[in-house]
Amino acid sequence: MTPIQIPDLPSQQARPGDSGGPEIEKNRRMELAEFLRARRMRLSPEQVGLPSRQRRRTPGLRREDVAERAGVSAAWYTYLEQGRGGIRPSRDLVASLADALLLPETDRTYLFTLTGHVPPAATTAELSSSFLQQLVEHVTAPAYCTDASTNVLAWNSFASEVFGDFAAWPAEHRNLLWLLFNEPAFASRLSRREEYAARVVHTFRTRSQAYLSDPDVIAMVGKLSQENPAFKELWATRDLRQGTNDTIQAVHPLGELTFRTMMWQDVAPRGTRFSAYLPADAATSTILRELGTTA
């Protein structure tokens, strides 16, 4: 393999969005150096198809071995392990280093984070739907879990009372975006359904890059944009929002409900979100208790 030609000490200013001052940046460089060294020393030559070196005093691969496998110069990789300043490996080079060191998913994510890049989407098996279902069922308020594409993975009976029975729609349509813009019955009890729909669209763009990389999500966004003017208009604004600390209201046969949202991102592999709607007043708490006794 011909190494990629990279200047030994590239002089490059910190990129926009890099966080922290010089001391934090130094700490990041040193942690990256120690992390690379530790993972290199865990690998034996035999694990990567190299002949055994029985007389070698130090364990693991040589720096030259890692550099060759990653397609970079030995000098450049050495600078990384020494924590030299001014070196900014590209996203592709970080991926090559991860492959060269045979890093598992968690280690790959950490390496991308240390080098200032957004980690790639997780490829490990997701938590089982039964586990997520247990999670939401232990919440005595409306709660559901969605993936990065807003597919609904689990929900409880309280969520069905507010948003509608998710089980009534086939699995391929059990998606917040699809339901909001194709099924008028979904979330029909919300007092401001259109406002809620806008929140979902804008938090979807913020929470993941699935609309840029996942073919199915790209197709879904394209189809919604073609067929639904309301979605097209919201999507075109490119507005972003975190979606936390929102308040929603619903009209239930037992009375008016007011909730304050609570969301936990990445409760499972990247992109999975747990959303709960906690009662914002005593009247809502009373109605939820009544619903709980009749469930």
PAKOL-501306 format. One record per residue (C-alpha): residue number from 1; y, x, z. Coordinates in nm, 2 decimals. Each point is the difference from the previous one (the first is absolute). Example, Ala and Ser with C-alpha at 12.3 -4.5 7.8 and 13.67 -1.06 7.14 Angstrom:
REM residues 2
+-----+--------+--------+--------+
: seq :     c2 :     c1 :     c3 :
+-----+--------+--------+--------+
:   1 :  -0.45 :   1.23 :   0.78 :
:   2 :   0.34 :   0.14 :  -0.07 :
+-----+--------+--------+--------+
//
This chain:
REM residues 295
+-----+--------+--------+--------+
: seq :     c2 :     c1 :     c3 :
+-----+--------+--------+--------+
:   1 :   0.00 :   0.00 :   0.00 :
:   2 :   0.34 :   0.14 :  -0.09 :
:   3 :   0.24 :  -0.02 :   0.29 :
:   4 :   0.32 :  -0.20 :  -0.04 :
:   5 :   0.29 :   0.24 :  -0.02 :
:   6 :   0.23 :  -0.06 :   0.29 :
:   7 :   0.28 :   0.22 :   0.12 :
:   8 :  -0.10 :   0.19 :   0.31 :
:   9 :   0.30 :  -0.13 :   0.20 :
:  10 :   0.16 :  -0.29 :  -0.17 :
:  11 :   0.35 :  -0.07 :   0.12 :
:  12 :   0.03 :  -0.38 :   0.03 :
:  13 :   0.24 :  -0.21 :   0.21 :
:  14 :  -0.14 :  -0.27 :   0.23 :
:  15 :  -0.06 :  -0.32 :  -0.19 :
:  16 :   0.20 :  -0.31 :   0.07 :
:  17 :  -0.17 :  -0.20 :   0.27 :
:  18 :  -0.16 :   0.31 :   0.18 :
:  19 :   0.04 :  -0.07 :   0.37 :
:  20 :   0.09 :   0.23 :   0.28 :
:  21 :   0.20 :   0.31 :   0.03 :
:  22 :  -0.10 :   0.37 :  -0.04 :
:  23 :  -0.20 :   0.01 :   0.32 :
:  24 :  -0.20 :  -0.31 :  -0.09 :
:  25 :  -0.06 :   0.14 :  -0.35 :
:  26 :  -0.12 :   0.33 :   0.15 :
:  27 :  -0.24 :  -0.19 :   0.22 :
:  28 :  -0.13 :  -0.19 :  -0.30 :
:  29 :  -0.06 :   0.32 :  -0.20 :
:  30 :  -0.18 :   0.17 :   0.29 :
:  31 :  -0.22 :  -0.31 :   0.06 :
:  32 :  -0.08 :   0.00 :  -0.37 :
:  33 :  -0.09 :   0.37 :   0.01 :
:  34 :  -0.23 :  -0.05 :   0.30 :
:  35 :  -0.16 :  -0.31 :  -0.14 :
:  36 :  -0.08 :   0.17 :  -0.34 :
:  37 :  -0.14 :   0.31 :   0.18 :
:  38 :  -0.22 :  -0.21 :   0.24 :
:  39 :  -0.14 :  -0.21 :  -0.29 :
:  40 :  -0.06 :   0.32 :  -0.21 :
:  41 :  -0.19 :   0.16 :   0.28 :
:  42 :  -0.23 :  -0.30 :   0.04 :
:  43 :  -0.14 :   0.03 :  -0.35 :
:  44 :  -0.28 :   0.24 :  -0.08 :
:  45 :  -0.03 :   0.15 :  -0.35 :
:  46 :  -0.33 :  -0.18 :  -0.05 :
:  47 :   0.18 :  -0.34 :   0.05 :
:  48 :   0.21 :   0.06 :  -0.31 :
:  49 :  -0.26 :   0.17 :  -0.21 :
:  50 :   0.09 :   0.36 :   0.07 :
:  51 :  -0.25 :   0.27 :   0.09 :
:  52 :  -0.05 :   0.07 :   0.37 :
:  53 :   0.19 :   0.29 :   0.16 :
:  54 :  -0.21 :   0.10 :   0.29 :
:  55 :   0.20 :   0.31 :   0.09 :
:  56 :   0.34 :  -0.19 :   0.02 :
:  57 :   0.14 :   0.03 :   0.35 :
:  58 :   0.22 :  -0.31 :  -0.01 :
:  59 :  -0.15 :  -0.35 :  -0.06 :
:  60 :   0.09 :  -0.22 :  -0.29 :
:  61 :   0.13 :   0.05 :  -0.35 :
:  62 :   0.24 :   0.27 :  -0.10 :
:  63 :   0.36 :  -0.10 :  -0.10 :
:  64 :  -0.08 :   0.12 :  -0.35 :
:  65 :  -0.29 :  -0.25 :  -0.01 :
:  66 :   0.22 :  -0.29 :   0.09 :
:  67 :   0.27 :   0.11 :  -0.24 :
:  68 :  -0.24 :   0.03 :  -0.29 :
:  69 :  -0.16 :  -0.34 :   0.07 :
:  70 :   0.35 :  -0.16 :   0.02 :
:  71 :   0.13 :   0.17 :  -0.31 :
:  72 :   0.28 :   0.19 :   0.16 :
:  73 :   0.08 :   0.37 :   0.05 :
:  74 :  -0.15 :   0.17 :   0.31 :
:  75 :   0.35 :   0.12 :   0.10 :
:  76 :   0.15 :  -0.36 :  -0.01 :
:  77 :  -0.29 :  -0.14 :   0.21 :
:  78 :   0.05 :   0.29 :   0.25 :
:  79 :   0.36 :  -0.09 :   0.04 :
:  80 :  -0.10 :  -0.35 :   0.09 :
:  81 :  -0.24 :   0.12 :   0.27 :
:  82 :   0.28 :   0.23 :   0.13 :
:  83 :   0.24 :  -0.29 :   0.04 :
:  84 :   0.26 :   0.16 :  -0.24 :
:  85 :   0.31 :  -0.20 :  -0.06 :
:  86 :   0.11 :  -0.13 :  -0.34 :
:  87 :  -0.34 :  -0.10 :  -0.12 :
:  88 :  -0.03 :  -0.37 :  -0.11 :
:  89 :  -0.35 :  -0.07 :  -0.15 :
:  90 :   0.01 :  -0.29 :  -0.24 :
:  91 :  -0.21 :  -0.31 :   0.05 :
:  92 :  -0.25 :   0.12 :  -0.26 :
:  93 :  -0.04 :   0.33 :   0.17 :
:  94 :  -0.05 :  -0.16 :   0.34 :
:  95 :  -0.28 :  -0.21 :  -0.16 :
:  96 :  -0.15 :   0.32 :  -0.14 :
:  97 :   0.01 :   0.17 :   0.34 :
:  98 :  -0.17 :  -0.30 :   0.16 :
:  99 :  -0.27 :   0.01 :  -0.26 :
: 100 :  -0.04 :   0.38 :   0.04 :
: 101 :  -0.05 :  -0.04 :   0.37 :
: 102 :  -0.23 :  -0.30 :  -0.03 :
: 103 :   0.23 :  -0.20 :   0.23 :
: 104 :  -0.12 :  -0.34 :   0.12 :
: 105 :   0.23 :  -0.30 :  -0.02 :
: 106 :   0.17 :   0.05 :   0.33 :
: 107 :   0.07 :   0.37 :  -0.06 :
: 108 :   0.13 :  -0.07 :  -0.35 :
: 109 :   0.25 :  -0.26 :   0.14 :
: 110 :   0.12 :   0.25 :   0.26 :
: 111 :   0.04 :   0.28 :  -0.26 :
: 112 :   0.21 :  -0.23 :  -0.22 :
: 113 :   0.21 :  -0.09 :   0.30 :
: 114 :   0.05 :   0.36 :   0.10 :
: 115 :   0.12 :   0.09 :  -0.35 :
: 116 :   0.25 :  -0.29 :  -0.01 :
: 117 :  -0.19 :  -0.22 :  -0.24 :
: 118 :  -0.10 :  -0.37 :   0.04 :
: 119 :  -0.38 :   0.01 :   0.05 :
: 120 :  -0.21 :  -0.16 :  -0.27 :
: 121 :  -0.16 :  -0.33 :   0.05 :
: 122 :  -0.31 :   0.02 :   0.22 :
: 123 :  -0.33 :   0.00 :  -0.19 :
: 124 :  -0.22 :  -0.03 :   0.31 :
: 125 :  -0.18 :  -0.33 :   0.07 :
: 126 :   0.22 :  -0.26 :   0.15 :
: 127 :  -0.06 :  -0.17 :   0.33 :
: 128 :  -0.25 :  -0.28 :  -0.04 :
: 129 :   0.15 :  -0.35 :  -0.03 :
: 130 :  -0.19 :  -0.10 :   0.31 :
: 131 :   0.18 :   0.26 :   0.21 :
: 132 :   0.34 :  -0.12 :  -0.13 :
: 133 :  -0.10 :  -0.36 :   0.06 :
: 134 :  -0.08 :   0.09 :   0.36 :
: 135 :   0.34 :   0.16 :   0.04 :
: 136 :   0.20 :  -0.31 :  -0.11 :
: 137 :  -0.22 :  -0.24 :   0.18 :
: 138 :   0.09 :   0.17 :   0.33 :
: 139 :   0.36 :  -0.09 :  -0.06 :
: 140 :   0.12 :  -0.34 :   0.14 :
: 141 :   0.27 :  -0.03 :  -0.27 :
: 142 :   0.00 :  -0.01 :  -0.38 :
: 143 :  -0.13 :   0.33 :  -0.13 :
: 144 :  -0.15 :   0.15 :  -0.32 :
: 145 :  -0.08 :   0.33 :  -0.15 :
: 146 :   0.09 :   0.10 :  -0.36 :
: 147 :  -0.06 :   0.31 :  -0.21 :
: 148 :   0.26 :   0.19 :  -0.21 :
: 149 :  -0.02 :  -0.26 :  -0.27 :
: 150 :   0.06 :  -0.29 :   0.24 :
: 151 :  -0.36 :  -0.12 :  -0.03 :
: 152 :  -0.08 :  -0.19 :   0.32 :
: 153 :  -0.30 :   0.17 :   0.17 :
: 154 :  -0.02 :  -0.21 :   0.32 :
: 155 :   0.19 :  -0.28 :   0.17 :
: 156 :  -0.04 :  -0.22 :   0.31 :
: 157 :   0.02 :  -0.38 :   0.05 :
: 158 :   0.36 :   0.02 :   0.11 :
: 159 :   0.10 :   0.16 :  -0.33 :
: 160 :  -0.17 :  -0.28 :  -0.18 :
: 161 :   0.20 :  -0.25 :   0.20 :
: 162 :   0.32 :   0.16 :  -0.12 :
: 163 :  -0.07 :   0.14 :  -0.34 :
: 164 :  -0.29 :  -0.21 :  -0.12 :
: 165 :  -0.38 :   0.05 :  -0.01 :
: 166 :  -0.05 :   0.33 :  -0.18 :
: 167 :  -0.36 :  -0.09 :  -0.04 :
: 168 :   0.10 :  -0.29 :  -0.23 :
: 169 :   0.09 :   0.25 :  -0.27 :
: 170 :  -0.25 :   0.23 :  -0.18 :
: 171 :  -0.01 :   0.36 :   0.11 :
: 172 :   0.16 :   0.12 :  -0.32 :
: 173 :   0.30 :  -0.22 :   0.06 :
: 174 :   0.02 :   0.07 :   0.38 :
: 175 :   0.31 :   0.22 :  -0.05 :
: 176 :   0.34 :  -0.07 :   0.16 :
: 177 :   0.20 :   0.06 :  -0.32 :
: 178 :  -0.23 :  -0.20 :  -0.22 :
: 179 :  -0.01 :  -0.29 :   0.26 :
: 180 :   0.37 :  -0.01 :   0.05 :
: 181 :   0.08 :  -0.02 :  -0.37 :
: 182 :  -0.29 :  -0.20 :  -0.13 :
: 183 :  -0.11 :  -0.24 :   0.29 :
: 184 :   0.28 :  -0.23 :   0.12 :
: 185 :  -0.23 :  -0.11 :   0.29 :
: 186 :  -0.01 :   0.35 :   0.14 :
: 187 :   0.24 :   0.05 :   0.29 :
: 188 :   0.15 :  -0.35 :  -0.07 :
: 189 :   0.06 :  -0.05 :   0.37 :
: 190 :   0.25 :   0.28 :   0.01 :
: 191 :   0.36 :  -0.12 :   0.03 :
: 192 :   0.13 :   0.27 :  -0.23 :
: 193 :  -0.30 :   0.07 :  -0.22 :
: 194 :   0.22 :   0.17 :  -0.27 :
: 195 :   0.14 :   0.24 :   0.25 :
: 196 :  -0.34 :   0.09 :   0.12 :
: 197 :  -0.12 :   0.05 :  -0.36 :
: 198 :   0.29 :   0.24 :  -0.05 :
: 199 :  -0.09 :   0.19 :   0.31 :
: 200 :  -0.36 :   0.05 :  -0.12 :
: 201 :   0.12 :   0.12 :  -0.34 :
: 202 :   0.24 :   0.25 :   0.14 :
: 203 :  -0.23 :   0.13 :   0.28 :
: 204 :  -0.28 :   0.03 :  -0.26 :
: 205 :   0.22 :   0.24 :  -0.21 :
: 206 :   0.08 :   0.20 :   0.32 :
: 207 :  -0.34 :   0.03 :   0.16 :
: 208 :  -0.20 :   0.16 :  -0.28 :
: 209 :   0.00 :   0.13 :  -0.35 :
: 210 :  -0.29 :  -0.21 :  -0.12 :
: 211 :   0.23 :  -0.17 :  -0.25 :
: 212 :   0.04 :   0.35 :  -0.16 :
: 213 :  -0.36 :   0.12 :   0.01 :
: 214 :  -0.25 :  -0.28 :   0.04 :
: 215 :  -0.09 :  -0.15 :  -0.34 :
: 216 :  -0.08 :  -0.34 :   0.15 :
: 217 :   0.32 :  -0.02 :   0.19 :
: 218 :   0.20 :   0.11 :  -0.30 :
: 219 :  -0.16 :  -0.28 :  -0.20 :
: 220 :   0.07 :  -0.25 :   0.28 :
: 221 :   0.37 :   0.10 :   0.02 :
: 222 :   0.03 :  -0.02 :  -0.37 :
: 223 :  -0.16 :  -0.34 :  -0.02 :
: 224 :   0.21 :  -0.14 :   0.28 :
: 225 :   0.32 :   0.14 :  -0.17 :
: 226 :  -0.10 :  -0.17 :  -0.33 :
: 227 :  -0.10 :  -0.34 :   0.15 :
: 228 :   0.23 :  -0.05 :   0.30 :
: 229 :   0.38 :   0.04 :  -0.04 :
: 230 :   0.05 :   0.00 :   0.38 :
: 231 :  -0.23 :   0.29 :   0.05 :
: 232 :   0.15 :   0.18 :  -0.30 :
: 233 :   0.35 :  -0.03 :   0.14 :
: 234 :  -0.11 :   0.12 :   0.35 :
: 235 :  -0.19 :   0.29 :  -0.14 :
: 236 :   0.28 :   0.11 :  -0.23 :
: 237 :   0.24 :   0.04 :   0.30 :
: 238 :  -0.22 :   0.29 :   0.13 :
: 239 :   0.11 :  -0.09 :   0.35 :
: 240 :  -0.19 :   0.17 :   0.28 :
: 241 :  -0.07 :  -0.11 :   0.36 :
: 242 :  -0.23 :   0.09 :   0.29 :
: 243 :  -0.07 :  -0.36 :   0.09 :
: 244 :  -0.01 :   0.05 :   0.37 :
: 245 :   0.18 :  -0.20 :   0.27 :
: 246 :   0.04 :  -0.30 :  -0.24 :
: 247 :   0.01 :  -0.36 :   0.12 :
: 248 :  -0.17 :  -0.28 :  -0.18 :
: 249 :  -0.01 :  -0.38 :   0.07 :
: 250 :  -0.26 :  -0.25 :  -0.09 :
: 251 :  -0.03 :  -0.38 :   0.03 :
: 252 :  -0.34 :  -0.09 :   0.14 :
: 253 :  -0.13 :  -0.35 :   0.07 :
: 254 :   0.02 :   0.09 :   0.37 :
: 255 :   0.36 :   0.11 :  -0.02 :
: 256 :   0.23 :   0.28 :  -0.12 :
: 257 :  -0.12 :   0.35 :   0.03 :
: 258 :   0.21 :   0.32 :   0.02 :
: 259 :  -0.16 :   0.34 :  -0.03 :
: 260 :   0.11 :   0.37 :   0.03 :
: 261 :  -0.20 :   0.23 :  -0.22 :
: 262 :  -0.19 :   0.31 :   0.10 :
: 263 :  -0.16 :   0.23 :  -0.26 :
: 264 :  -0.21 :   0.31 :   0.04 :
: 265 :  -0.04 :   0.20 :  -0.32 :
: 266 :  -0.31 :   0.22 :  -0.07 :
: 267 :  -0.22 :  -0.15 :   0.27 :
: 268 :  -0.29 :   0.10 :  -0.23 :
: 269 :   0.00 :   0.21 :  -0.31 :
: 270 :   0.35 :   0.04 :  -0.16 :
: 271 :   0.17 :  -0.32 :  -0.09 :
: 272 :  -0.18 :  -0.24 :   0.23 :
: 273 :   0.24 :  -0.20 :   0.20 :
: 274 :  -0.05 :  -0.22 :   0.31 :
: 275 :   0.26 :  -0.28 :   0.02 :
: 276 :   0.04 :  -0.23 :   0.30 :
: 277 :   0.25 :  -0.28 :   0.06 :
: 278 :   0.08 :  -0.02 :   0.37 :
: 279 :   0.16 :  -0.31 :   0.16 :
: 280 :   0.37 :   0.03 :   0.03 :
: 281 :   0.05 :  -0.28 :   0.24 :
: 282 :  -0.18 :  -0.21 :   0.27 :
: 283 :  -0.05 :  -0.30 :  -0.23 :
: 284 :  -0.19 :   0.22 :  -0.26 :
: 285 :  -0.21 :   0.15 :   0.28 :
: 286 :  -0.10 :  -0.35 :   0.12 :
: 287 :  -0.10 :  -0.11 :  -0.35 :
: 288 :  -0.21 :   0.31 :  -0.05 :
: 289 :  -0.18 :  -0.06 :   0.33 :
: 290 :  -0.08 :  -0.35 :  -0.11 :
: 291 :  -0.12 :   0.12 :  -0.34 :
: 292 :  -0.22 :   0.26 :   0.18 :
: 293 :  -0.17 :  -0.27 :   0.21 :
: 294 :  -0.08 :  -0.21 :  -0.31 :
: 295 :  -0.12 :   0.29 :  -0.23 :
+-----+--------+--------+--------+
//
